[in-house]
Amino acid sequence: MRLEELAGKCGEWLRGSGPESDIVVSSRIRLARNLADYPFIRKCTGLDRAAIEKTLRDKFAQIPGFRDIAYWDVNGLPDVDRQFLVERQLISREHADSDGARGVVIDPNEQFSLMVNEEDHLRIQSLEPEWYSTIFGVYH
């Protein structure tokens, strides 16, 4: 998957197709995790950040359900592409603007993204239309 493909369509969370879409556009759930073998991100060296990014990228590649998932090296993306990901709420402004090794995994429907080396080693977020919880399976 390329960023141009994401730009050519609307993510599921942006569709506004549910019964309360005139009030609530979307909901986001985020989970932050850190790897035990490395210091917290603010204490990491450049080598630590590179090792974390490589470790997580390699692990993502081994997940069978991630065949259609795209991984991008955020550090290597042009400013306009990072801005696009921020506007789509797939990465944070801090993630786009920081330095060093960092990446993002995004599913084709933009329903989840995994940020590597943001404020934590791994930041997982799920974006859903309206106030919908896949945990409870009901609209609120």
C-alpha positions as CSV (number, residue, x, y, z in Angstrom):
1,M,0.0,0.0,0.0
2,R,1.2,3.5,-0.8
3,L,0.3,6.8,0.7
4,E,-1.3,7.8,-2.6
5,E,-3.8,5.0,-2.1
6,L,-4.8,6.3,1.3
7,A,-5.1,9.8,-0.1
8,G,-7.5,8.6,-2.8
9,K,-10.1,7.3,-0.4
10,C,-11.7,8.1,2.9
11,G,-10.9,6.2,6.0
12,E,-13.7,4.2,7.7
13,W,-13.7,6.6,10.7
14,L,-14.2,9.6,8.4
15,R,-17.3,8.3,6.6
16,G,-19.8,9.5,9.1
17,S,-22.3,6.9,8.2
18,G,-23.9,5.9,11.5
19,P,-27.1,7.1,13.2
20,E,-25.3,9.8,15.3
21,S,-22.8,11.0,12.7
22,D,-24.2,14.5,12.8
23,I,-23.0,14.8,16.4
24,V,-20.0,12.5,16.7
25,V,-17.6,12.0,13.8
26,S,-15.3,9.4,15.4
27,S,-13.8,7.8,18.5
28,R,-10.2,6.8,19.2
29,I,-8.8,4.4,21.7
30,R,-5.1,4.4,22.4
31,L,-2.8,2.0,24.2
32,A,0.8,2.8,24.9
33,R,3.4,0.1,25.6
34,N,7.2,0.1,26.2
35,L,9.7,-2.7,25.6
36,A,11.3,-4.0,28.9
37,D,14.8,-4.1,27.4
38,Y,15.0,-0.4,26.6
39,P,14.8,2.8,28.6
40,F,11.7,5.0,28.2
41,I,11.7,7.0,24.9
42,R,12.9,10.3,26.5
43,K,16.0,8.5,27.8
44,C,16.7,6.5,24.7
45,T,19.8,7.1,22.6
46,G,19.7,7.2,18.8
47,L,20.9,3.6,18.8
48,D,18.2,2.5,21.3
49,R,15.5,4.1,19.0
50,A,16.9,2.4,15.9
51,A,17.0,-1.0,17.7
52,I,13.4,-0.5,19.0
53,E,12.2,0.4,15.5
54,K,13.9,-2.6,13.9
55,T,12.7,-5.0,16.5
56,L,9.1,-3.9,16.2
57,R,9.2,-3.7,12.3
58,D,10.5,-7.2,12.2
59,K,7.8,-8.4,14.6
60,F,5.1,-6.7,12.6
61,A,6.3,-8.5,9.4
62,Q,5.9,-11.9,11.2
63,I,2.2,-11.4,12.0
64,P,0.1,-13.4,9.5
65,G,-2.8,-11.0,9.6
66,F,-0.6,-8.1,8.7
67,R,-0.1,-9.1,5.1
68,D,-2.2,-6.1,3.8
69,I,-0.8,-3.7,6.3
70,A,1.7,-1.0,5.4
71,Y,4.7,0.0,7.4
72,W,6.3,3.4,6.8
73,D,9.6,4.9,8.0
74,V,8.3,8.2,9.3
75,N,11.8,9.6,9.5
76,G,12.2,9.1,5.7
77,L,8.8,10.6,4.7
78,P,8.6,14.1,3.1
79,D,7.0,16.8,5.3
80,V,3.8,16.8,3.1
81,D,3.3,13.0,3.7
82,R,3.8,13.4,7.4
83,Q,1.3,16.3,7.4
84,F,-1.2,14.1,5.6
85,L,-0.8,11.3,8.2
86,V,-1.3,13.9,11.0
87,E,-4.4,15.3,9.3
88,R,-5.9,11.8,9.0
89,Q,-5.1,11.3,12.7
90,L,-2.9,8.2,11.9
91,I,0.1,9.7,13.6
92,S,0.4,12.5,16.1
93,R,2.0,15.9,15.5
94,E,4.8,14.9,17.9
95,H,5.5,11.8,16.0
96,A,5.6,13.7,12.7
97,D,7.9,16.4,14.1
98,S,10.3,14.3,16.2
99,D,13.7,13.1,15.1
100,G,15.3,9.7,14.9
101,A,14.1,6.2,14.0
102,R,10.4,6.0,14.0
103,G,7.7,4.3,12.0
104,V,4.0,3.7,11.6
105,V,1.8,0.7,10.6
106,I,-1.5,1.6,9.1
107,D,-4.3,-0.8,7.9
108,P,-5.9,-0.1,4.5
109,N,-9.2,1.1,6.1
110,E,-7.4,3.5,8.5
111,Q,-9.1,1.8,11.4
112,F,-5.9,1.4,13.3
113,S,-2.3,2.5,13.4
114,L,0.7,1.5,15.4
115,M,3.2,4.3,16.0
116,V,6.8,3.2,16.8
117,N,8.9,5.5,18.9
118,E,6.3,8.2,19.5
119,E,6.0,9.2,23.2
120,D,6.3,5.5,24.0
121,H,8.0,2.6,22.2
122,L,4.7,1.5,20.8
123,R,1.4,3.5,20.6
124,I,-1.5,1.5,19.3
125,Q,-4.7,3.4,18.3
126,S,-8.0,2.3,16.9
127,L,-10.2,4.8,15.1
128,E,-13.9,4.0,14.7
129,P,-16.8,6.0,13.2
130,E,-18.9,7.8,15.8
131,W,-18.9,6.6,19.4
132,Y,-18.6,2.9,18.6
133,S,-16.9,0.4,20.8
134,T,-15.8,-2.8,19.2
135,I,-15.3,-4.0,22.8
136,F,-18.9,-3.6,23.7
137,G,-20.3,-3.9,20.1
138,V,-22.9,-1.2,20.6
139,Y,-23.4,2.4,19.6
140,H,-23.7,4.9,22.5
